[in-house]
Each structure stands twice: as C-alpha cells, then as structure tokens.
Amino acid sequence: MRHFSLVFAGLLLAGCVSSNFSRSSTPELYSALDTQRDGYTASLSSSSSFEIVSTHTDGTRLCRVVNIDQPDRFVTESFCKVRGGEWR
C-alpha cells in the first residue's frame, strides 16, 4: 500500500508540473477555480469540457481536482494555490 501511495503522489506531482493550462489560454477554467463549487462543469471550447471534482486544503494551500475532457485525451489535473497566489 505504501508503494501505491508513492506512485500516486508522483503521478499527481507530474500532472501539476506538466500542466499546459494557464489563465490566459483557459480563462473560463481559472475563473471557475476562483468562484465555482465542486461539481461545476463547463466548456473550454466546442470540443473540450471540464468538471471541478473536489477541493482540499492543508491549512496553507488550497487545491482543486479537475477532470478535463478533450477530443484526444482525458486528464485529471490538480490546481493549487496559497492565499493571494495564483493557481499552479
């Protein structure tokens, strides 16, 4: 079980590092991260959509898990920020 946790944490970190989403390229996603509740769904384009799955905090960082459905792939991304900071 411990090995599974390490692998999962590594994949989660890799997903955060390799994210190709930004506030300028996907403003509707970042606006939703700022204002919408878990379960919110919306379109990113005519062929892509996203759903905010869950929100978690460790007291310092706020993190949100988002499913993103694109024509050629389905990804789950974690976006995190500190108070007053930007989603990363």
PyMOL Python script that loads the backbone (N, CA, C, O; Angstrom):
from pymol import cmd

cmd.read_pdbstr("""\
ATOM      1  N   MET A   1       0.827  -1.190   0.000  1.00  0.00           N
ATOM      2  CA  MET A   1       0.000   0.000   0.000  1.00  0.00           C
ATOM      3  C   MET A   1       0.875   1.259   0.000  1.00  0.00           C
ATOM      4  O   MET A   1       0.535   2.256  -0.637  1.00  0.00           O
ATOM      5  N   ARG A   2       1.985   1.206   0.706  1.00  0.00           N
ATOM      6  CA  ARG A   2       2.872   2.365   0.768  1.00  0.00           C
ATOM      7  C   ARG A   2       3.428   2.690  -0.616  1.00  0.00           C
ATOM      8  O   ARG A   2       3.548   3.859  -0.980  1.00  0.00           O
ATOM      9  N   HIS A   3       3.768   1.656  -1.387  1.00  0.00           N
ATOM     10  CA  HIS A   3       4.295   1.879  -2.732  1.00  0.00           C
ATOM     11  C   HIS A   3       3.244   2.513  -3.629  1.00  0.00           C
ATOM     12  O   HIS A   3       3.559   3.369  -4.456  1.00  0.00           O
ATOM     13  N   PHE A   4       1.997   2.092  -3.465  1.00  0.00           N
ATOM     14  CA  PHE A   4       0.915   2.682  -4.240  1.00  0.00           C
ATOM     15  C   PHE A   4       0.799   4.172  -3.936  1.00  0.00           C
ATOM     16  O   PHE A   4       0.621   4.975  -4.852  1.00  0.00           O
ATOM     17  N   SER A   5       0.897   4.550  -2.664  1.00  0.00           N
ATOM     18  CA  SER A   5       0.811   5.954  -2.269  1.00  0.00           C
ATOM     19  C   SER A   5       1.935   6.770  -2.882  1.00  0.00           C
ATOM     20  O   SER A   5       1.713   7.899  -3.319  1.00  0.00           O
ATOM     21  N   LEU A   6       3.145   6.209  -2.920  1.00  0.00           N
ATOM     22  CA  LEU A   6       4.274   6.915  -3.506  1.00  0.00           C
ATOM     23  C   LEU A   6       4.095   7.102  -5.007  1.00  0.00           C
ATOM     24  O   LEU A   6       4.392   8.170  -5.544  1.00  0.00           O
ATOM     25  N   VAL A   7       3.610   6.064  -5.684  1.00  0.00           N
ATOM     26  CA  VAL A   7       3.371   6.160  -7.123  1.00  0.00           C
ATOM     27  C   VAL A   7       2.282   7.184  -7.411  1.00  0.00           C
ATOM     28  O   VAL A   7       2.420   7.999  -8.323  1.00  0.00           O
ATOM     29  N   PHE A   8       1.198   7.148  -6.638  1.00  0.00           N
ATOM     30  CA  PHE A   8       0.104   8.101  -6.831  1.00  0.00           C
ATOM     31  C   PHE A   8       0.588   9.534  -6.614  1.00  0.00           C
ATOM     32  O   PHE A   8       0.255  10.424  -7.396  1.00  0.00           O
ATOM     33  N   ALA A   9       1.363   9.760  -5.569  1.00  0.00           N
ATOM     34  CA  ALA A   9       1.894  11.100  -5.292  1.00  0.00           C
ATOM     35  C   ALA A   9       2.799  11.566  -6.434  1.00  0.00           C
ATOM     36  O   ALA A   9       2.756  12.734  -6.822  1.00  0.00           O
ATOM     37  N   GLY A  10       3.614  10.664  -6.970  1.00  0.00           N
ATOM     38  CA  GLY A  10       4.485  11.011  -8.097  1.00  0.00           C
ATOM     39  C   GLY A  10       3.699  11.383  -9.335  1.00  0.00           C
ATOM     40  O   GLY A  10       4.045  12.339 -10.029  1.00  0.00           O
ATOM     41  N   LEU A  11       2.639  10.634  -9.620  1.00  0.00           N
ATOM     42  CA  LEU A  11       1.802  10.949 -10.783  1.00  0.00           C
ATOM     43  C   LEU A  11       1.077  12.275 -10.593  1.00  0.00           C
ATOM     44  O   LEU A  11       0.938  13.054 -11.536  1.00  0.00           O
ATOM     45  N   LEU A  12       0.621  12.526  -9.384  1.00  0.00           N
ATOM     46  CA  LEU A  12      -0.050  13.785  -9.103  1.00  0.00           C
ATOM     47  C   LEU A  12       0.905  14.955  -9.288  1.00  0.00           C
ATOM     48  O   LEU A  12       0.539  15.967  -9.887  1.00  0.00           O
ATOM     49  N   LEU A  13       2.108  14.827  -8.786  1.00  0.00           N
ATOM     50  CA  LEU A  13       3.114  15.874  -8.948  1.00  0.00           C
ATOM     51  C   LEU A  13       3.464  16.059 -10.419  1.00  0.00           C
ATOM     52  O   LEU A  13       3.585  17.193 -10.882  1.00  0.00           O
ATOM     53  N   ALA A  14       3.627  14.986 -11.150  1.00  0.00           N
ATOM     54  CA  ALA A  14       3.938  15.071 -12.577  1.00  0.00           C
ATOM     55  C   ALA A  14       2.818  15.786 -13.320  1.00  0.00           C
ATOM     56  O   ALA A  14       3.084  16.568 -14.233  1.00  0.00           O
ATOM     57  N   GLY A  15       1.576  15.530 -12.945  1.00  0.00           N
ATOM     58  CA  GLY A  15       0.449  16.208 -13.567  1.00  0.00           C
ATOM     59  C   GLY A  15       0.476  17.699 -13.312  1.00  0.00           C
ATOM     60  O   GLY A  15       0.155  18.486 -14.203  1.00  0.00           O
ATOM     61  N   CYS A  16       0.856  18.103 -12.100  1.00  0.00           N
ATOM     62  CA  CYS A  16       0.933  19.522 -11.780  1.00  0.00           C
ATOM     63  C   CYS A  16       2.060  20.196 -12.549  1.00  0.00           C
ATOM     64  O   CYS A  16       1.901  21.322 -13.022  1.00  0.00           O
ATOM     65  N   VAL A  17       3.174  19.531 -12.673  1.00  0.00           N
ATOM     66  CA  VAL A  17       4.330  20.112 -13.336  1.00  0.00           C
ATOM     67  C   VAL A  17       4.113  20.222 -14.840  1.00  0.00           C
ATOM     68  O   VAL A  17       4.551  21.192 -15.460  1.00  0.00           O
ATOM     69  N   SER A  18       3.442  19.238 -15.432  1.00  0.00           N
ATOM     70  CA  SER A  18       3.311  19.214 -16.887  1.00  0.00           C
ATOM     71  C   SER A  18       2.040  19.889 -17.400  1.00  0.00           C
ATOM     72  O   SER A  18       1.733  19.797 -18.589  1.00  0.00           O
ATOM     73  N   SER A  19       1.308  20.557 -16.534  1.00  0.00           N
ATOM     74  CA  SER A  19       0.072  21.205 -16.940  1.00  0.00           C
ATOM     75  C   SER A  19       0.321  22.250 -18.020  1.00  0.00           C
ATOM     76  O   SER A  19       1.235  23.066 -17.905  1.00  0.00           O
ATOM     77  N   ASN A  20      -0.489  22.220 -19.058  1.00  0.00           N
ATOM     78  CA  ASN A  20      -0.351  23.201 -20.127  1.00  0.00           C
ATOM     79  C   ASN A  20      -1.533  24.164 -20.138  1.00  0.00           C
ATOM     80  O   ASN A  20      -1.880  24.709 -21.186  1.00  0.00           O
ATOM     81  N   PHE A  21      -2.143  24.372 -18.995  1.00  0.00           N
ATOM     82  CA  PHE A  21      -3.255  25.299 -18.853  1.00  0.00           C
ATOM     83  C   PHE A  21      -2.748  26.554 -18.162  1.00  0.00           C
ATOM     84  O   PHE A  21      -1.917  26.483 -17.257  1.00  0.00           O
ATOM     85  N   SER A  22      -3.250  27.693 -18.590  1.00  0.00           N
ATOM     86  CA  SER A  22      -2.874  28.957 -17.963  1.00  0.00           C
ATOM     87  C   SER A  22      -4.097  29.872 -17.948  1.00  0.00           C
ATOM     88  O   SER A  22      -5.069  29.641 -18.668  1.00  0.00           O
ATOM     89  N   ARG A  23      -4.034  30.902 -17.127  1.00  0.00           N
ATOM     90  CA  ARG A  23      -5.152  31.836 -17.037  1.00  0.00           C
ATOM     91  C   ARG A  23      -5.405  32.517 -18.385  1.00  0.00           C
ATOM     92  O   ARG A  23      -6.552  32.796 -18.734  1.00  0.00           O
ATOM     93  N   SER A  24      -4.340  32.784 -19.138  1.00  0.00           N
ATOM     94  CA  SER A  24      -4.516  33.467 -20.425  1.00  0.00           C
ATOM     95  C   SER A  24      -5.067  32.531 -21.513  1.00  0.00           C
ATOM     96  O   SER A  24      -5.806  32.977 -22.391  1.00  0.00           O
ATOM     97  N   SER A  25      -4.712  31.240 -21.460  1.00  0.00           N
ATOM     98  CA  SER A  25      -5.188  30.325 -22.506  1.00  0.00           C
ATOM     99  C   SER A  25      -6.538  29.685 -22.172  1.00  0.00           C
ATOM    100  O   SER A  25      -7.269  29.293 -23.082  1.00  0.00           O
ATOM    101  N   THR A  26      -6.879  29.573 -20.894  1.00  0.00           N
ATOM    102  CA  THR A  26      -8.163  28.981 -20.481  1.00  0.00           C
ATOM    103  C   THR A  26      -8.791  29.827 -19.367  1.00  0.00           C
ATOM    104  O   THR A  26      -8.921  29.355 -18.237  1.00  0.00           O
ATOM    105  N   PRO A  27      -9.182  31.066 -19.670  1.00  0.00           N
ATOM    106  CA  PRO A  27      -9.710  31.946 -18.627  1.00  0.00           C
ATOM    107  C   PRO A  27     -10.977  31.414 -17.963  1.00  0.00           C
ATOM    108  O   PRO A  27     -11.201  31.663 -16.779  1.00  0.00           O
ATOM    109  N   GLU A  28     -11.818  30.677 -18.719  1.00  0.00           N
ATOM    110  CA  GLU A  28     -13.043  30.143 -18.123  1.00  0.00           C
ATOM    111  C   GLU A  28     -12.735  29.096 -17.052  1.00  0.00           C
ATOM    112  O   GLU A  28     -13.465  28.993 -16.065  1.00  0.00           O
ATOM    113  N   LEU A  29     -11.686  28.333 -17.229  1.00  0.00           N
ATOM    114  CA  LEU A  29     -11.277  27.354 -16.220  1.00  0.00           C
ATOM    115  C   LEU A  29     -10.801  28.061 -14.957  1.00  0.00           C
ATOM    116  O   LEU A  29     -11.218  27.704 -13.855  1.00  0.00           O
ATOM    117  N   TYR A  30      -9.939  29.051 -15.102  1.00  0.00           N
ATOM    118  CA  TYR A  30      -9.393  29.757 -13.943  1.00  0.00           C
ATOM    119  C   TYR A  30     -10.458  30.579 -13.235  1.00  0.00           C
ATOM    120  O   TYR A  30     -10.426  30.705 -12.011  1.00  0.00           O
ATOM    121  N   SER A  31     -11.386  31.130 -13.971  1.00  0.00           N
ATOM    122  CA  SER A  31     -12.499  31.847 -13.350  1.00  0.00           C
ATOM    123  C   SER A  31     -13.335  30.885 -12.507  1.00  0.00           C
ATOM    124  O   SER A  31     -13.753  31.227 -11.401  1.00  0.00           O
ATOM    125  N   ALA A  32     -13.578  29.679 -13.034  1.00  0.00           N
ATOM    126  CA  ALA A  32     -14.336  28.673 -12.283  1.00  0.00           C
ATOM    127  C   ALA A  32     -13.572  28.225 -11.041  1.00  0.00           C
ATOM    128  O   ALA A  32     -14.173  28.047  -9.981  1.00  0.00           O
ATOM    129  N   LEU A  33     -12.251  28.039 -11.155  1.00  0.00           N
ATOM    130  CA  LEU A  33     -11.449  27.670  -9.987  1.00  0.00           C
ATOM    131  C   LEU A  33     -11.591  28.718  -8.888  1.00  0.00           C
ATOM    132  O   LEU A  33     -11.631  28.386  -7.704  1.00  0.00           O
ATOM    133  N   ASP A  34     -11.668  29.986  -9.289  1.00  0.00           N
ATOM    134  CA  ASP A  34     -11.785  31.087  -8.329  1.00  0.00           C
ATOM    135  C   ASP A  34     -13.159  31.182  -7.684  1.00  0.00           C
ATOM    136  O   ASP A  34     -13.270  31.625  -6.541  1.00  0.00           O
ATOM    137  N   THR A  35     -14.223  30.769  -8.402  1.00  0.00           N
ATOM    138  CA  THR A  35     -15.570  31.121  -7.938  1.00  0.00           C
ATOM    139  C   THR A  35     -16.575  29.979  -7.803  1.00  0.00           C
ATOM    140  O   THR A  35     -17.570  30.135  -7.095  1.00  0.00           O
ATOM    141  N   GLN A  36     -16.354  28.846  -8.452  1.00  0.00           N
ATOM    142  CA  GLN A  36     -17.402  27.819  -8.517  1.00  0.00           C
ATOM    143  C   GLN A  36     -17.196  26.697  -7.503  1.00  0.00           C
ATOM    144  O   GLN A  36     -16.087  26.470  -7.019  1.00  0.00           O
ATOM    145  N   ARG A  37     -18.281  26.009  -7.196  1.00  0.00           N
ATOM    146  CA  ARG A  37     -18.272  24.894  -6.243  1.00  0.00           C
ATOM    147  C   ARG A  37     -17.905  23.580  -6.939  1.00  0.00           C
ATOM    148  O   ARG A  37     -17.914  23.480  -8.166  1.00  0.00           O
ATOM    149  N   ASP A  38     -17.581  22.576  -6.114  1.00  0.00           N
ATOM    150  CA  ASP A  38     -17.344  21.227  -6.629  1.00  0.00           C
ATOM    151  C   ASP A  38     -18.574  20.762  -7.411  1.00  0.00           C
ATOM    152  O   ASP A  38     -19.710  21.055  -7.036  1.00  0.00           O
ATOM    153  N   GLY A  39     -18.328  20.033  -8.503  1.00  0.00           N
ATOM    154  CA  GLY A  39     -19.409  19.549  -9.345  1.00  0.00           C
ATOM    155  C   GLY A  39     -19.697  20.460 -10.526  1.00  0.00           C
ATOM    156  O   GLY A  39     -20.456  20.088 -11.421  1.00  0.00           O
ATOM    157  N   TYR A  40     -19.105  21.643 -10.542  1.00  0.00           N
ATOM    158  CA  TYR A  40     -19.330  22.590 -11.630  1.00  0.00           C
ATOM    159  C   TYR A  40     -18.727  22.050 -12.924  1.00  0.00           C
ATOM    160  O   TYR A  40     -17.600  21.555 -12.927  1.00  0.00           O
ATOM    161  N   THR A  41     -19.471  22.143 -14.013  1.00  0.00           N
ATOM    162  CA  THR A  41     -18.981  21.727 -15.331  1.00  0.00           C
ATOM    163  C   THR A  41     -19.190  22.862 -16.317  1.00  0.00           C
ATOM    164  O   THR A  41     -20.136  23.640 -16.197  1.00  0.00           O
ATOM    165  N   ALA A  42     -18.291  22.949 -17.298  1.00  0.00           N
ATOM    166  CA  ALA A  42     -18.401  23.971 -18.333  1.00  0.00           C
ATOM    167  C   ALA A  42     -17.552  23.554 -19.525  1.00  0.00           C
ATOM    168  O   ALA A  42     -16.752  22.621 -19.443  1.00  0.00           O
ATOM    169  N   SER A  43     -17.739  24.257 -20.624  1.00  0.00           N
ATOM    170  CA  SER A  43     -16.963  24.005 -21.836  1.00  0.00           C
ATOM    171  C   SER A  43     -15.711  24.870 -21.848  1.00  0.00           C
ATOM    172  O   SER A  43     -15.724  26.016 -21.398  1.00  0.00           O
ATOM    173  N   LEU A  44     -14.643  24.307 -22.366  1.00  0.00           N
ATOM    174  CA  LEU A  44     -13.429  25.074 -22.624  1.00  0.00           C
ATOM    175  C   LEU A  44     -13.417  25.541 -24.072  1.00  0.00           C
ATOM    176  O   LEU A  44     -12.866  26.595 -24.389  1.00  0.00           O
ATOM    177  N   SER A  45     -14.020  24.759 -24.936  1.00  0.00           N
ATOM    178  CA  SER A  45     -14.147  25.069 -26.364  1.00  0.00           C
ATOM    179  C   SER A  45     -15.306  24.236 -26.886  1.00  0.00           C
ATOM    180  O   SER A  45     -16.021  23.608 -26.105  1.00  0.00           O
ATOM    181  N   SER A  46     -15.497  24.225 -28.193  1.00  0.00           N
ATOM    182  CA  SER A  46     -16.606  23.454 -28.755  1.00  0.00           C
ATOM    183  C   SER A  46     -16.428  21.949 -28.572  1.00  0.00           C
ATOM    184  O   SER A  46     -17.397  21.196 -28.658  1.00  0.00           O
ATOM    185  N   SER A  47     -15.179  21.501 -28.316  1.00  0.00           N
ATOM    186  CA  SER A  47     -14.935  20.063 -28.193  1.00  0.00           C
ATOM    187  C   SER A  47     -14.276  19.659 -26.874  1.00  0.00           C
ATOM    188  O   SER A  47     -13.934  18.490 -26.697  1.00  0.00           O
ATOM    189  N   SER A  48     -14.092  20.596 -25.949  1.00  0.00           N
ATOM    190  CA  SER A  48     -13.448  20.289 -24.662  1.00  0.00           C
ATOM    191  C   SER A  48     -14.311  20.794 -23.517  1.00  0.00           C
ATOM    192  O   SER A  48     -14.995  21.811 -23.632  1.00  0.00           O
ATOM    193  N   SER A  49     -14.263  20.062 -22.412  1.00  0.00           N
ATOM    194  CA  SER A  49     -15.020  20.484 -21.232  1.00  0.00           C
ATOM    195  C   SER A  49     -14.244  20.123 -19.976  1.00  0.00           C
ATOM    196  O   SER A  49     -13.263  19.380 -20.026  1.00  0.00           O
ATOM    197  N   PHE A  50     -14.701  20.661 -18.845  1.00  0.00           N
ATOM    198  CA  PHE A  50     -14.059  20.350 -17.573  1.00  0.00           C
ATOM    199  C   PHE A  50     -15.103  20.238 -16.470  1.00  0.00           C
ATOM    200  O   PHE A  50     -16.213  20.758 -16.585  1.00  0.00           O
ATOM    201  N   GLU A  51     -14.721  19.549 -15.403  1.00  0.00           N
ATOM    202  CA  GLU A  51     -15.550  19.416 -14.203  1.00  0.00           C
ATOM    203  C   GLU A  51     -14.660  19.590 -12.988  1.00  0.00           C
ATOM    204  O   GLU A  51     -13.621  18.939 -12.883  1.00  0.00           O
ATOM    205  N   ILE A  52     -15.053  20.463 -12.064  1.00  0.00           N
ATOM    206  CA  ILE A  52     -14.351  20.591 -10.791  1.00  0.00           C
ATOM    207  C   ILE A  52     -14.845  19.457  -9.909  1.00  0.00           C
ATOM    208  O   ILE A  52     -16.020  19.410  -9.546  1.00  0.00           O
ATOM    209  N   VAL A  53     -13.944  18.544  -9.565  1.00  0.00           N
ATOM    210  CA  VAL A  53     -14.317  17.327  -8.853  1.00  0.00           C
ATOM    211  C   VAL A  53     -14.313  17.526  -7.344  1.00  0.00           C
ATOM    212  O   VAL A  53     -15.274  17.157  -6.668  1.00  0.00           O
ATOM    213  N   SER A  54     -13.235  18.109  -6.808  1.00  0.00           N
ATOM    214  CA  SER A  54     -13.138  18.253  -5.358  1.00  0.00           C
ATOM    215  C   SER A  54     -12.185  19.374  -4.984  1.00  0.00           C
ATOM    216  O   SER A  54     -11.375  19.832  -5.789  1.00  0.00           O
ATOM    217  N   THR A  55     -12.311  19.802  -3.732  1.00  0.00           N
ATOM    218  CA  THR A  55     -11.477  20.862  -3.178  1.00  0.00           C
ATOM    219  C   THR A  55     -10.920  20.383  -1.840  1.00  0.00           C
ATOM    220  O   THR A  55     -11.638  19.805  -1.024  1.00  0.00           O
ATOM    221  N   HIS A  56      -9.625  20.635  -1.628  1.00  0.00           N
ATOM    222  CA  HIS A  56      -8.966  20.211  -0.392  1.00  0.00           C
ATOM    223  C   HIS A  56      -8.036  21.316   0.085  1.00  0.00           C
ATOM    224  O   HIS A  56      -7.549  22.117  -0.713  1.00  0.00           O
ATOM    225  N   THR A  57      -7.793  21.355   1.391  1.00  0.00           N
ATOM    226  CA  THR A  57      -6.827  22.292   1.942  1.00  0.00           C
ATOM    227  C   THR A  57      -6.016  21.609   3.032  1.00  0.00           C
ATOM    228  O   THR A  57      -6.501  20.714   3.724  1.00  0.00           O
ATOM    229  N   ASP A  58      -4.772  22.051   3.170  1.00  0.00           N
ATOM    230  CA  ASP A  58      -3.932  21.564   4.266  1.00  0.00           C
ATOM    231  C   ASP A  58      -3.703  22.688   5.269  1.00  0.00           C
ATOM    232  O   ASP A  58      -2.837  22.576   6.136  1.00  0.00           O
ATOM    233  N   GLY A  59      -4.468  23.763   5.161  1.00  0.00           N
ATOM    234  CA  GLY A  59      -4.316  24.907   6.038  1.00  0.00           C
ATOM    235  C   GLY A  59      -3.430  25.992   5.438  1.00  0.00           C
ATOM    236  O   GLY A  59      -3.522  27.158   5.824  1.00  0.00           O
ATOM    237  N   THR A  60      -2.587  25.614   4.509  1.00  0.00           N
ATOM    238  CA  THR A  60      -1.700  26.572   3.846  1.00  0.00           C
ATOM    239  C   THR A  60      -2.080  26.724   2.385  1.00  0.00           C
ATOM    240  O   THR A  60      -2.171  27.839   1.873  1.00  0.00           O
ATOM    241  N   ARG A  61      -2.302  25.597   1.712  1.00  0.00           N
ATOM    242  CA  ARG A  61      -2.623  25.606   0.283  1.00  0.00           C
ATOM    243  C   ARG A  61      -4.056  25.151   0.069  1.00  0.00           C
ATOM    244  O   ARG A  61      -4.577  24.319   0.812  1.00  0.00           O
ATOM    245  N   LEU A  62      -4.678  25.705  -0.948  1.00  0.00           N
ATOM    246  CA  LEU A  62      -5.994  25.278  -1.411  1.00  0.00           C
ATOM    247  C   LEU A  62      -5.771  24.555  -2.733  1.00  0.00           C
ATOM    248  O   LEU A  62      -5.148  25.099  -3.644  1.00  0.00           O
ATOM    249  N   CYS A  63      -6.277  23.335  -2.841  1.00  0.00           N
ATOM    250  CA  CYS A  63      -6.096  22.545  -4.070  1.00  0.00           C
ATOM    251  C   CYS A  63      -7.449  22.094  -4.591  1.00  0.00           C
ATOM    252  O   CYS A  63      -8.353  21.768  -3.821  1.00  0.00           O
ATOM    253  N   ARG A  64      -7.573  22.080  -5.917  1.00  0.00           N
ATOM    254  CA  ARG A  64      -8.788  21.632  -6.566  1.00  0.00           C
ATOM    255  C   ARG A  64      -8.436  20.604  -7.626  1.00  0.00           C
ATOM    256  O   ARG A  64      -7.494  20.787  -8.398  1.00  0.00           O
ATOM    257  N   VAL A  65      -9.202  19.522  -7.657  1.00  0.00           N
ATOM    258  CA  VAL A  65      -9.019  18.456  -8.634  1.00  0.00           C
ATOM    259  C   VAL A  65     -10.042  18.675  -9.751  1.00  0.00           C
ATOM    260  O   VAL A  65     -11.234  18.851  -9.499  1.00  0.00           O
ATOM    261  N   VAL A  66      -9.543  18.660 -10.991  1.00  0.00           N
ATOM    262  CA  VAL A  66     -10.385  18.964 -12.151  1.00  0.00           C
ATOM    263  C   VAL A  66     -10.203  17.886 -13.216  1.00  0.00           C
ATOM    264  O   VAL A  66      -9.078  17.543 -13.579  1.00  0.00           O
ATOM    265  N   ASN A  67     -11.322  17.354 -13.715  1.00  0.00           N
ATOM    266  CA  ASN A  67     -11.295  16.447 -14.864  1.00  0.00           C
ATOM    267  C   ASN A  67     -11.450  17.296 -16.123  1.00  0.00           C
ATOM    268  O   ASN A  67     -12.340  18.142 -16.207  1.00  0.00           O
ATOM    269  N   ILE A  68     -10.575  17.063 -17.099  1.00  0.00           N
ATOM    270  CA  ILE A  68     -10.616  17.803 -18.352  1.00  0.00           C
ATOM    271  C   ILE A  68     -10.757  16.808 -19.494  1.00  0.00           C
ATOM    272  O   ILE A  68      -9.903  15.944 -19.691  1.00  0.00           O
ATOM    273  N   ASP A  69     -11.842  16.942 -20.240  1.00  0.00           N
ATOM    274  CA  ASP A  69     -12.158  16.032 -21.339  1.00  0.00           C
ATOM    275  C   ASP A  69     -11.885  16.753 -22.656  1.00  0.00           C
ATOM    276  O   ASP A  69     -12.571  17.713 -23.008  1.00  0.00           O
ATOM    277  N   GLN A  70     -10.875  16.277 -23.375  1.00  0.00           N
ATOM    278  CA  GLN A  70     -10.507  16.844 -24.667  1.00  0.00           C
ATOM    279  C   GLN A  70     -10.689  15.769 -25.726  1.00  0.00           C
ATOM    280  O   GLN A  70     -10.768  14.588 -25.388  1.00  0.00           O
ATOM    281  N   PRO A  71     -10.758  16.146 -27.001  1.00  0.00           N
ATOM    282  CA  PRO A  71     -11.011  15.150 -28.049  1.00  0.00           C
ATOM    283  C   PRO A  71     -10.008  14.001 -28.067  1.00  0.00           C
ATOM    284  O   PRO A  71     -10.389  12.860 -28.327  1.00  0.00           O
ATOM    285  N   ASP A  72      -8.753  14.276 -27.799  1.00  0.00           N
ATOM    286  CA  ASP A  72      -7.729  13.242 -27.905  1.00  0.00           C
ATOM    287  C   ASP A  72      -7.267  12.680 -26.569  1.00  0.00           C
ATOM    288  O   ASP A  72      -6.439  11.771 -26.534  1.00  0.00           O
ATOM    289  N   ARG A  73      -7.797  13.216 -25.459  1.00  0.00           N
ATOM    290  CA  ARG A  73      -7.374  12.703 -24.151  1.00  0.00           C
ATOM    291  C   ARG A  73      -8.310  13.167 -23.043  1.00  0.00           C
ATOM    292  O   ARG A  73      -9.045  14.144 -23.185  1.00  0.00           O
ATOM    293  N   PHE A  74      -8.257  12.437 -21.942  1.00  0.00           N
ATOM    294  CA  PHE A  74      -8.983  12.772 -20.721  1.00  0.00           C
ATOM    295  C   PHE A  74      -7.938  12.854 -19.621  1.00  0.00           C
ATOM    296  O   PHE A  74      -7.208  11.891 -19.389  1.00  0.00           O
ATOM    297  N   VAL A  75      -7.856  13.983 -18.945  1.00  0.00           N
ATOM    298  CA  VAL A  75      -6.849  14.142 -17.901  1.00  0.00           C
ATOM    299  C   VAL A  75      -7.496  14.637 -16.618  1.00  0.00           C
ATOM    300  O   VAL A  75      -8.540  15.289 -16.631  1.00  0.00           O
ATOM    301  N   THR A  76      -6.851  14.309 -15.521  1.00  0.00           N
ATOM    302  CA  THR A  76      -7.208  14.842 -14.219  1.00  0.00           C
ATOM    303  C   THR A  76      -6.040  15.695 -13.756  1.00  0.00           C
ATOM    304  O   THR A  76      -4.910  15.216 -13.661  1.00  0.00           O
ATOM    305  N   GLU A  77      -6.316  16.954 -13.471  1.00  0.00           N
ATOM    306  CA  GLU A  77      -5.281  17.904 -13.056  1.00  0.00           C
ATOM    307  C   GLU A  77      -5.577  18.392 -11.646  1.00  0.00           C
ATOM    308  O   GLU A  77      -6.736  18.507 -11.247  1.00  0.00           O
ATOM    309  N   SER A  78      -4.530  18.673 -10.905  1.00  0.00           N
ATOM    310  CA  SER A  78      -4.661  19.331  -9.614  1.00  0.00           C
ATOM    311  C   SER A  78      -4.133  20.748  -9.746  1.00  0.00           C
ATOM    312  O   SER A  78      -3.029  20.967 -10.244  1.00  0.00           O
ATOM    313  N   PHE A  79      -4.928  21.704  -9.297  1.00  0.00           N
ATOM    314  CA  PHE A  79      -4.533  23.108  -9.285  1.00  0.00           C
ATOM    315  C   PHE A  79      -4.472  23.541  -7.830  1.00  0.00           C
ATOM    316  O   PHE A  79      -5.437  23.367  -7.086  1.00  0.00           O
ATOM    317  N   CYS A  80      -3.351  24.101  -7.427  1.00  0.00           N
ATOM    318  CA  CYS A  80      -3.163  24.516  -6.040  1.00  0.00           C
ATOM    319  C   CYS A  80      -2.680  25.951  -5.978  1.00  0.00           C
ATOM    320  O   CYS A  80      -2.047  26.452  -6.907  1.00  0.00           O
ATOM    321  N   LYS A  81      -2.997  26.614  -4.845  1.00  0.00           N
ATOM    322  CA  LYS A  81      -2.502  27.972  -4.625  1.00  0.00           C
ATOM    323  C   LYS A  81      -2.467  28.270  -3.139  1.00  0.00           C
ATOM    324  O   LYS A  81      -3.162  27.638  -2.343  1.00  0.00           O
ATOM    325  N   VAL A  82      -1.648  29.243  -2.783  1.00  0.00           N
ATOM    326  CA  VAL A  82      -1.655  29.775  -1.429  1.00  0.00           C
ATOM    327  C   VAL A  82      -2.526  31.016  -1.436  1.00  0.00           C
ATOM    328  O   VAL A  82      -2.812  31.568  -2.499  1.00  0.00           O
ATOM    329  N   ARG A  83      -2.949  31.458  -0.269  1.00  0.00           N
ATOM    330  CA  ARG A  83      -3.829  32.624  -0.176  1.00  0.00           C
ATOM    331  C   ARG A  83      -3.198  33.819  -0.896  1.00  0.00           C
ATOM    332  O   ARG A  83      -2.054  34.187  -0.626  1.00  0.00           O
ATOM    333  N   GLY A  84      -3.950  34.409  -1.803  1.00  0.00           N
ATOM    334  CA  GLY A  84      -3.484  35.558  -2.554  1.00  0.00           C
ATOM    335  C   GLY A  84      -2.611  35.208  -3.742  1.00  0.00           C
ATOM    336  O   GLY A  84      -2.207  36.100  -4.488  1.00  0.00           O
ATOM    337  N   GLY A  85      -2.304  33.907  -3.941  1.00  0.00           N
ATOM    338  CA  GLY A  85      -1.439  33.485  -5.025  1.00  0.00           C
ATOM    339  C   GLY A  85      -2.225  33.073  -6.257  1.00  0.00           C
ATOM    340  O   GLY A  85      -3.447  33.212  -6.311  1.00  0.00           O
ATOM    341  N   GLU A  86      -1.510  32.569  -7.234  1.00  0.00           N
ATOM    342  CA  GLU A  86      -2.094  32.109  -8.492  1.00  0.00           C
ATOM    343  C   GLU A  86      -2.189  30.579  -8.493  1.00  0.00           C
ATOM    344  O   GLU A  86      -1.370  29.896  -7.878  1.00  0.00           O
ATOM    345  N   TRP A  87      -3.190  30.059  -9.187  1.00  0.00           N
ATOM    346  CA  TRP A  87      -3.335  28.610  -9.346  1.00  0.00           C
ATOM    347  C   TRP A  87      -2.148  28.068 -10.131  1.00  0.00           C
ATOM    348  O   TRP A  87      -1.750  28.644 -11.144  1.00  0.00           O
ATOM    349  N   ARG A  88      -1.598  26.984  -9.670  1.00  0.00           N
ATOM    350  CA  ARG A  88      -0.480  26.312 -10.355  1.00  0.00           C
ATOM    351  C   ARG A  88      -0.760  24.840 -10.445  1.00  0.00           C
ATOM    352  O   ARG A  88       0.053  24.090 -10.986  1.00  0.00           O
TER     353      ARG A  88
END
""", "prot")
cmd.dss("prot")
cmd.show_as("cartoon", "prot")
cmd.util.cbc("prot")
cmd.orient("prot")
